Amino acid sequence: MTRPARADRGAGRYRRCDYCGYTLPTEPHRGERGLFCSTHCLEAGEPNEDEGSDEAPESVLEHDAYKRFATGVEPLDALAPNGLPADALVLLSGEEGTRRAELSTELVWRALERGERAVLVAAADPPVAALERFFAADWNVLPALEDDRLRVLDCFTGRLDDREGYLASRNEWGQFVADVAGDGIVEVSDPDDGREVADALVRTLDDLEMTETGLVAVDSLDALLRDGSVRDVLAEVRATVCKARYVPVAAGATAGGDAAARVGEYAFDAVVDLRLTDRLAPEARLKRLGIRKLTGASHRPRWLAYEYAPERGLFSFDPETETERVYDIVGPGRPVDAR
């Protein structure tokens, strides 16, 4: 993951440990290769004579880029310029009509663009319908499906009374996408069993070797959270996926809905609000995005007006001067062939 560069260890008010990179105590531990904050850092940062090496192990500073990441989503990165913590469970709290599903889709796409793997937990729609949102944005995920860089956890099909009938009724394009995805679509037989969902996610991450890389997007908690024990299961996912692996999980939910209320916003490390307003431009119902909570990183406490366009994804704009221009861009859309 991409992390903003850390300031030079010797710069500023405090000297920093030559292994972990954090501030030194008043009386640091002195070694052949520098100053260390603790005996553990001294032992880890000095040459390993037992193994016949005269080179010191690489500093943690050289390989901790996994701890924060830039999402690639313009409004989010503008509000969190130093990146989001990669060990965060993020709630995307959106009103209807705020393009919350498109935000989840873009987070997955930006991870794939960075060359990472991603998992999409599809609970609100069948897997092929969830994948269709990428194609609607002109983001071609066929190579990622074919190369096994994208997996879809199917938490929808198991709820259907006639699963076979659904599969047989898919049109030619839907069947083609399913064939390309192949085993990349992982069906959860009982999506109402939170434990089974969590276990399937962990197995998928193990299979993809996703540690310190990638992203999980859940669409959505409203459709997924039907089991009473889901709060405990979500806490376990936060511990075993986010905290242990440094793989962020972004979960969408309807603002003020039952799902978020049952879980409790305190269970999340970050809360991103997506809202509608007509106060900024009386003739238009604008969307605005803000970060209400972000544990472990700084953020700008303000609202940004945003819109969505294919290929570009979510982008911010000045509602006082750019509203008309923005809706000239996103309003017409692509021409539709007459039938």
C-alpha positions in Angstrom: 0.0 0.0 0.0 1.1 3.6 -0.6 2.0 5.5 2.6 3.1 9.1 2.7 6.8 9.4 3.4 7.7 9.7 7.1 9.8 12.7 8.2 13.6 12.2 8.5 14.4 10.4 11.8 16.9 13.0 12.9 14.8 16.1 12.0 12.6 18.1 14.2 12.4 18.3 18.0 12.9 14.6 18.7 15.5 12.0 17.7 14.0 8.7 16.6 14.9 5.1 17.1 17.0 3.6 14.3 14.9 0.5 14.1 11.2 1.3 14.8 11.4 5.0 13.9 9.5 6.2 17.0 10.9 8.8 19.5 13.8 7.9 21.7 13.7 8.1 25.5 16.0 10.4 27.5 18.5 7.6 27.8 18.5 5.5 24.7 20.2 2.2 24.1 23.4 2.7 22.1 24.4 0.1 19.5 27.1 -0.1 16.8 24.6 1.1 14.2 22.8 3.8 16.1 20.4 4.7 18.9 17.5 2.5 19.9 14.5 3.0 22.2 14.4 -0.4 23.7 16.5 -3.6 24.0 14.2 -5.3 21.5 14.8 -2.7 18.9 18.6 -2.8 19.7 18.6 -6.6 19.2 16.5 -6.3 16.0 18.5 -3.4 14.6 22.1 -4.7 15.2 24.0 -7.2 12.9 23.2 -10.8 13.6 26.6 -12.3 14.4 25.2 -15.7 15.1 24.2 -16.0 11.4 27.5 -14.7 10.2 26.2 -11.4 8.9 27.8 -8.0 9.5 24.8 -6.1 8.1 22.1 -4.8 10.3 18.6 -5.9 9.6 16.4 -3.5 7.6 14.7 -0.8 9.7 11.0 -1.1 10.1 10.9 2.3 8.6 11.9 0.8 5.3 8.9 -1.6 5.0 6.0 0.0 6.9 4.3 1.4 3.9 1.4 -1.0 4.5 0.2 1.0 7.6 -1.5 3.7 5.6 -2.9 4.0 2.1 -4.3 6.5 -0.3 -7.7 5.3 -1.5 -7.5 6.8 -4.9 -11.0 8.3 -4.4 -10.6 12.0 -4.9 -12.9 13.4 -2.2 -11.7 10.9 0.4 -8.1 11.6 -0.3 -8.7 15.3 -0.2 -10.1 15.0 3.4 -7.5 12.5 4.6 -4.3 13.8 2.9 -2.0 11.6 5.0 -3.9 8.5 4.0 -6.3 6.1 5.8 -5.0 3.6 8.3 -4.8 0.2 6.6 -6.0 -1.6 9.8 -9.3 0.3 9.8 -12.9 -1.0 9.7 -14.6 1.8 7.8 -18.3 2.5 7.8 -19.6 4.2 4.6 -22.8 5.7 6.0 -24.9 7.0 3.1 -28.4 8.2 2.4 -30.3 6.7 -0.6 -29.2 8.4 -3.8 -25.7 9.3 -2.6 -23.9 6.7 -4.8 -22.7 4.7 -1.8 -22.5 1.5 -3.8 -20.4 3.3 -6.5 -18.0 4.4 -3.7 -17.5 0.8 -2.6 -17.0 -0.2 -6.3 -14.4 2.6 -6.8 -12.5 1.6 -3.6 -12.1 -1.9 -5.1 -11.2 -0.6 -8.5 -8.5 1.7 -7.1 -7.0 -1.2 -5.2 -6.8 -3.2 -8.4 -5.2 -0.2 -10.2 -2.5 -0.2 -7.5 -1.7 -3.8 -8.5 -3.3 -5.2 -5.3 -5.9 -7.9 -4.8 -9.4 -7.2 -3.6 -12.5 -8.9 -2.2 -16.1 -7.7 -2.8 -18.7 -9.1 -0.4 -21.9 -9.0 -2.5 -25.0 -9.1 -0.3 -27.3 -6.5 -1.8 -27.1 -7.9 -5.4 -26.1 -11.2 -7.2 -22.3 -11.3 -8.0 -22.7 -10.6 -11.7 -24.9 -7.6 -10.9 -22.3 -6.3 -8.4 -19.6 -6.7 -11.1 -21.8 -4.9 -13.6 -21.3 -1.7 -11.6 -17.6 -1.8 -12.7 -18.5 -2.1 -16.3 -21.1 0.7 -16.0 -18.2 2.9 -14.8 -16.1 1.7 -17.8 -13.7 -0.1 -15.4 -12.9 -3.5 -17.0 -12.4 -6.1 -14.3 -12.3 -9.1 -16.7 -8.5 -9.3 -16.5 -8.6 -9.1 -12.7 -11.2 -11.8 -12.6 -9.2 -14.0 -15.0 -5.9 -13.4 -13.1 -7.6 -14.1 -9.7 -6.9 -10.7 -8.4 -10.6 -10.0 -7.6 -12.8 -12.3 -5.7 -16.6 -11.9 -5.1 -18.0 -13.4 -1.9 -21.6 -14.3 -2.9 -23.8 -13.6 0.1 -26.9 -13.3 -2.1 -27.6 -16.5 -4.1 -27.8 -18.6 -1.0 -31.0 -16.7 0.1 -32.9 -17.6 -3.1 -35.6 -20.2 -3.0 -34.8 -21.3 -6.6 -31.1 -21.0 -6.9 -30.9 -23.2 -10.0 -33.6 -21.2 -11.7 -31.8 -18.0 -11.1 -28.6 -19.4 -12.6 -30.4 -20.7 -15.6 -32.2 -17.4 -16.3 -29.0 -15.3 -16.6 -28.6 -13.7 -20.1 -25.6 -14.4 -22.3 -23.5 -11.5 -20.9 -24.2 -12.5 -17.3 -23.2 -16.1 -18.1 -20.0 -14.9 -19.8 -19.0 -12.8 -16.8 -19.7 -15.7 -14.4 -17.6 -18.0 -16.6 -14.7 -15.6 -16.6 -14.9 -15.2 -12.8 -15.1 -19.0 -12.4 -14.0 -20.0 -8.9 -13.5 -16.3 -8.2 -17.2 -16.2 -7.1 -17.3 -17.9 -3.7 -20.8 -18.8 -2.7 -21.7 -18.7 1.0 -24.4 -21.3 1.4 -26.0 -19.6 4.4 -25.4 -15.8 4.2 -27.6 -15.3 7.3 -25.0 -17.1 9.4 -22.5 -14.4 10.3 -19.9 -17.0 11.4 -20.0 -18.7 8.0 -19.6 -15.4 6.2 -16.6 -14.5 8.4 -15.0 -17.9 7.9 -15.4 -17.7 4.1 -13.8 -14.2 4.1 -10.8 -15.4 6.0 -10.4 -18.5 3.8 -10.5 -16.2 0.7 -7.9 -13.9 2.1 -5.7 -16.8 3.0 -6.1 -18.2 -0.6 -5.2 -14.8 -2.1 -2.3 -14.3 0.4 -3.7 -10.9 1.4 -1.7 -9.5 4.3 -0.5 -5.9 4.3 -2.1 -5.4 0.9 -5.5 -5.2 -0.8 -8.9 -4.2 0.4 -12.3 -5.7 1.3 -15.6 -3.9 0.4 -18.9 -5.0 1.8 -22.1 -4.1 -0.1 -24.0 -3.8 2.1 -24.4 -4.2 5.8 -28.2 -3.6 5.4 -28.5 -6.8 3.3 -25.8 -8.8 5.2 -26.7 -8.1 8.9 -29.7 -10.2 9.6 -28.2 -12.4 12.3 -28.3 -11.3 15.9 -24.7 -12.3 16.6 -23.4 -10.2 13.7 -22.0 -7.6 16.1 -19.6 -10.2 17.5 -18.7 -11.5 14.1 -18.0 -8.0 12.8 -15.7 -7.4 15.8 -13.9 -10.6 14.9 -13.5 -9.5 11.3 -12.1 -6.2 12.5 -9.6 -8.1 14.7 -8.5 -10.9 12.3 -8.7 -9.0 9.0 -8.0 -5.3 9.7 -5.9 -5.4 12.9 -4.0 -8.7 12.3 -3.5 -8.5 8.5 -3.6 -4.7 7.9 -6.3 -5.2 5.3 -8.9 -2.4 5.4 -12.6 -3.3 5.3 -15.0 -0.7 3.9 -18.7 -1.6 4.7 -21.6 0.4 3.3 -24.8 0.9 5.3 -27.9 3.2 5.0 -27.6 6.3 7.2 -29.9 5.8 10.2 -30.7 2.3 9.1 -31.2 -0.7 11.4 -27.8 -2.3 10.4 -25.6 0.5 11.5 -27.7 1.0 14.6 -27.5 -2.6 15.7 -23.7 -2.7 15.2 -23.0 0.7 16.7 -20.7 3.3 15.1 -18.3 2.8 18.0 -17.4 -0.5 16.4 -15.8 1.2 13.4 -12.4 2.9 13.2 -13.7 5.4 10.6 -17.1 6.8 9.6 -17.6 8.4 6.2 -20.9 10.3 5.8 -22.6 10.7 2.4 -25.5 13.1 2.5 -27.9 15.0 0.2 -28.5 18.7 0.5 -30.3 21.5 -1.3 -28.9 24.3 0.8 -25.8 24.7 -1.3 -27.7 25.2 -4.6 -31.4 25.7 -4.3 -32.1 24.4 -7.8 -30.1 21.2 -7.3 -30.0 18.4 -4.8 -26.2 18.1 -4.2 -24.3 15.3 -2.7 -21.7 16.0 0.0 -19.1 13.8 1.7 -17.4 14.2 5.1 -15.3 12.2 7.4 -16.9 12.2 10.9 -14.5 9.8 12.6 -11.0 8.6 11.8 -9.0 6.8 14.4 -5.2 6.7 13.9 -4.9 9.5 11.3 -5.7 13.2 10.8 -8.5 14.4 8.6 -10.1 17.7 7.5 -13.4 18.3 9.3 -15.4 19.7 6.5 -18.0 18.7 3.9 -17.1 18.4 0.2 -19.7 18.6 -2.6 -19.1 15.7 -5.0 -20.6 14.0 -8.0 -19.9 10.8 -9.9 -19.0 10.2 -13.6 -18.1 7.0 -15.4 -14.3 6.4 -15.6 -13.6 9.2 -13.3 -15.5 8.0 -10.3 -16.4 10.3 -7.4 -14.9 13.8 -7.7 -15.3 17.0 -5.7 -16.3 20.5 -6.9 -17.1 24.0 -5.7 -20.9 24.2 -5.5 -20.9 28.0 -5.6 -19.2 28.2 -9.0 -19.1 24.8 -10.7 -22.6 23.2 -10.2 -23.9 24.0 -13.7 -20.6 22.8 -15.3 -20.6 19.6 -13.3 -24.2 18.7 -14.3 -23.4 19.4 -17.9 -20.7 16.8 -17.6 -22.7 14.1 -15.7 -26.2 14.9 -16.8 -26.4 13.8 -20.5 -24.6 10.4 -20.0 -24.1 8.1 -22.9 -26.6 7.8 -25.8 -28.9 4.8 -25.6 -29.8 2.8 -28.7 -33.5 2.8 -29.5 -35.2 -0.6 -29.3 
